[in-house]
Amino acid sequence: MKTGLDILIERDFDLLKNKNIALLAHAASVDSNYNHILDILLLNNINITVAFGPEHGLKSTAQDMEGVDTKIPTPTRQSILPSHPSQEGNLKEKFTTKIITLYDGTYESLFPKKEDLAGVDIILIDLQDIGSRYYTYIYTAAFFLDIAKELNIKIILLDRPNPLGRELEGNLVEDGFKSFVGYYPYFLNRHGLTIGEVLNVINENIHAELEIIKIEGYKGEDYFSNPYNWVLPSPNMPEPATALLYPGGCLLEGTNLSEGRGTTKPFHFIGAPYINGSKLKKLMDKHNLSGVKFREISFKPMFQKHKDKVCNGLELHITDYKDIKPLKIYLTLIYEIYHNFKGFDWRYEEYEFVTKPIAIDLLFGTDKIRNMIENHDDLDKIYKFLTNGEKNYKKNIEKYYLY
């Protein structure tokens, strides 16, 4: 398999030569040899006037919802040469790339500014998405569509596989629940699209000049059917299996449960000091959920929720990468914990720059699911409501498939 970046390299950067380029990238923006796109472009004398990083920063070092200081040293001959000494003769005397992170802890920082795109001919985007609508990179990329249309700048997107393939799960975001974890009302929790396909959907109503360099050797498979080089795209996404759990696991951010941040197994570990792991395992085992087994554990997060406190709970072990419904699994976990463990609560503090609606409603894209849980509605009824639009979504979304 060759990603859009690999194809661009094969084409000897033909679309970028003698142009002023704005780059949007992160740590996972690497070629098949694990070289980072910014280094590659600078070493080939492509004029990168500005390089943008999304949430977590250009090198993906910051934690979730952590503002990133934009005062990062500009790449120079000295900073690049140690890893590429053979390229010294090919380098320009001086690089003047400005680094901007579109996430400094304020809502306004999420959107690219006109002055930062002054003189730019092409916006080049290379981001690894993980197939879930909560994952904010798709929105950061999409925000460039509006400004590119306004400034008459072409966007070139280097497409990458969706590690979760074409499988779908979830609902659409309702009016009144728009946020940075669900900015457009077009996508399910598990949306089944590559980032190029996502931008095609959004661009249908914007009409920016968008060119997508497609993946070669890809037919929409999931990562587990057709493995390719993986680099963690954010600090708590260490492996594709974590991405597979994320369409459900991210819901825990809307609760006071630890989702395993601050441990070696984020989104695989779930727990809190008030949980009895043995009791929770029995509650979950009775559901016979496909594709997963539960193990009772205790863990101590080193940061974020319940920092330095022993949490009891479960580790999720994936047993079938095809026949797994992560949204159903974590909905069931939340439902059982809500009704069986004193101490559980929703998250009420600010979440992705929003205080109302509360975090869990933003993640569900509606307050109806939370209300059904609180009203003791039947769990199967809740899940059926949550997923009743999947067939229509699949029928409507297939026309955007590039593979």
C-alpha positions, 0 to 999 in steps of 0.5 A: 500500500502507498499513501498519498504522501508516497505517491507525491514523492514518486511524482517528484513533488510535481504539484508543489514545485515553484509554489508557496506551500502551507502544510497541515500535518502531525507526527503520523505524517510519514512516508513508507520509510517513516520520514516526516513530511516536513523534513521530506519537503524541506530536504527537496527544496519545497518552499513551506512558508508555514506549517500548521499542527492540529490538536496535539501539535505538529509533532503530536506531543501534547495531551488531549485538550492541552493548549500548545505553545505556538512558539516552536523553533523554526526548522533550520539546517541544523535541526534537520541535518543530524538525521539526514547528513547525506542531504546537506548539499541539497539544502537551501541556505536558510529555511523560513518555515513558520510553525502554527498550532491550531489548538492553543487552548482557545476556540478561536485558535482552531481556525486558520487565519488569513494573514497566516496564508498570505502569499500561499499558493497551495495548502497541503494536508496530510493527517492520519484520521482514525475513523471516528467523528470525535477525532478532531483532525477531520475538522481542522482539515475541513476548516481550511476549505472555507478559507481556501475558497475565500482566498482562492487557494487550492488544497491538495490532500494526501489521503491515508487509510481509515484503520477501521475500514468501511464498518459503521456504527452510531448516529448523526449529530443533532441540531444544538449539539455541534462541537469540536468533537462533532462539528458537521451533521454528516458522520456517524460515530464510526463513519467508515471513510478516509479523510479524503472522503470526509473532506469530499462530503464537507466540500460539497457545500463549500466548493473549494478547489480540492485535489485528493492524491489517492492511496494506491493498493487500498480498497477500503479495507480495515488495518487488520486486513491490509496492514501498513506502517502505523505511527501513533497520530495522537499521544493516546492512540498507540496502536490500531486496536486502540483506534478500533475501541475509540468510537465507543471508548471516547464516550468515557470522556463525558463521565468521571470514569477513567478511560485509561489516560495516564496508563500504558493502555488508554481506552483498553482500561476503564475504571474508577476508585468507586468500581468493584471490578469483579462485580462489573465483569459479571455484569458485562459478561452476561451481555455476551458482547461480540468481539471482546472479553473482559478482565478484572484489573486495577490501575493507577493513572499517572495523569488526568482523571483519578491521578495517582489513585488506584482505579478498579475496573476492566481491561477490554481484550479484542477477540474478533477485529471484524465482529466487534461493536465498540459503541455498543460495548461502551454504551453497555459499560456506561449503562451498567455502571450508571445503574450499579455503582454509587459514585458515577457521574457525568462530566459537567466541566468545560469540554472542548470549549463548551459547558452546555450541552454537557460532554456526554451529550456532545459526544452522543450528538444528542441528549436523548441517549443520556435521558434514556439511560437515566430513565432506566430504558431498556438497553437494547432499545437505547442501542437500537435508537442510537443506530437506527439511521445506519442503513440510510447513512450507508446508502447516502455515503457510498457515492463519496467512496474513492476506493 
